[in-house]
């Protein structure tokens, strides 16, 4: 099963994946980094659904917490090296940013700009929220990244409702800019 590591530490991982894992079971886990494979045996601590599939061709998305139960020789040292590398890169980026040194090039990937979006439309005084693969803005609402938290989404809905026509236009414009793939001005933000 291919997974995406969302967080890692010397004791475990938080991962995103297709298919539910059973808490309590132990599984082999291979991490590829710097041209090498680092192997572990991990125990599943928790597994919960984040996004339910909408069709038979789509897969549900799960987040799981893994605890490192067994570290073969050399794997723990490699994991610590990976974490140290990420921390040092983040610190270097912060120092360069503080000194006003611009990045060498624009980043090709912008955080929270995935392929799924959440469309919020106010219809008959009720918000209709749905996931979509299209970033288009509706006439009575807005579309943002599906990664936006439910709390922020509710705040945007309340703001859109409580403002005048110009405020709604600006809210929709900001939502449109937030899902735009245009690169704009490069920043030094490091995303591991």
N, C-alpha and C positions, 0 to 999 in steps of 0.2 A: 504494500500500500504506500503510495506517495503521500507525503505530508508536507505542511509548511510550518516551520518553527516560528512561533510568534514571540516567545520569551524563552530564555535559557538561563540556567544558573548551574552551580557546581552540584546541586542536589536533584535537579530535574528540569522538565521542559513543559511549556504550554504549546500545544500544536493545533492546527486546523487540518481537517481531513474529511474524506467521504466515508460514510459508514460508521456506525456506533461501535465503540470499544466497550468491553465489559469491565467495570471496576473490579479490581482484585486480581485480574489475570496478568501474567507476565509475558512480555513480548520482546523479541530482539529489536534493536533500534540501531540503525546505521546512519551516521552523520558524515556527509562529504564536505571537507573544507581544505582549502589550500592544496588540492590535488591528492589528498589522502582520505581514506575512510576510517572513521573512528566508531568502534562498535561498543554497544552497551546492552544490558538486559534491563528493561524498565518495567515497573509495576504500574498499572493504570489506576490512578487515584480517583478520577472522576471523568465523565464523558457526558456532554449535554448537546442537544441540538440547538443550532444557532439560526439556521435557515432551512425551512422545509421545502422539498422539491415541489415544483408546480406542475410537472408533467412526468411521463414515464421515461423521457430521454434525459431529464435533468436529475442530478444527484443532490441529496440533502447535505448541508454543511454542518459539521460537528466541531466542537472545541473540547480537547481533553487535556488533563493534567497527568504527567508521567513522573514517577519518582525513580531515580536511578538505583536499581536493586543490586546490580553487579557491574563492576568496572574492570574489564580485562586489562592486563598490564599495559601501561602506556596511554590508555584512553583518558584517564583522569587528567594527566599532564597536558594532553592535547586540548582537552576541553578548557582547562585553565588558560592555556596559551591563546585559544580563540577568544575567550572573554577579555583577556588583557589587551589583545589586538584591537578589539572593538572599542574598549574604553579609551585607549590611547588615541585612536582615530577621532573619536568624539571630542576628546580634550583638545587635540590639535585644531579641529574645526572651530571650536569655541574660542581658542586663543587667536586664530587668524581673523575671525569675525570681530573680536574685541579690538583688534589692531586695525580694522578697516581694510583688510586684504581681501579683494574680491576672489571668488572661485575661479579656477582655471577654465572651466566650461560649464554651461548650463547642465543641470541634471536631466537625464532623459526620462526618469520616473518621478512623478510627483506623488507624495503620500496622499492616501485616501482618494485616489482616482482610479478605482477599479472599473470593472465592466458592468456592474450592476448599480442601478439607481433606485431611489425611492421617490415616487410621484405622489404629491399631496394636492388634492383638488377639493375645494369647498363647494359642495353641491347641496342645495336646499338647506343651508345652515349646518351641514354635517361634513366633517372631513373624511374623504375617501383616500386611504393610503394604500398604495400598491407598489410592488417591486416591478421594475421594468429594465430592459436592456437598452432603452433609448433615453438619451439625456434631454429630450425636447421639453420645453416649458409649457404647461397647460395655461389656458386663458384665465382660469380662476384658481390660481395656486402656484406651486413651484415644484421643481425636481432637483434633488440633491443626491449625493453619493449614498449608496446603501450602507456605507460604513458609519454614517452619522448616527450618534447614539439616540435612543428614543427620547431622552430628556431634552436634548438639543432640538430634535424634530418637533416636540410639543411646544417648546419655546418659540420656534419659528412660526408654527401655526398660530399661536396666540398673538404674536407680533403682527402677522399678516392680517389677522381678523381685526385687531384693535386700531389699525392705522388707516389713514385716508388713501385715496387713489394714488397719490404720488409716493407714499410710503410703500404701498403694495408693489408699485412698479419698480421701486428701488430694491425691495426684498427679492422680487423675481429676477432682477438684473444681477444681484449678488449671487443668487442661486445658480443662474446661468454661467456666471464667471467661475463659480466653484467647481463646476463639472466640465469646464472647457479643457481641452487638451493642449491649448496654446502654452508655450513654455514661459513667456514673459521674462522678467529680470531674474537672472540666476541668483541663488542664495547659497550660503555656506552651510545650510542645515544638513547635518549628517544623519542619515536614517540607516541603521545597521540591518 
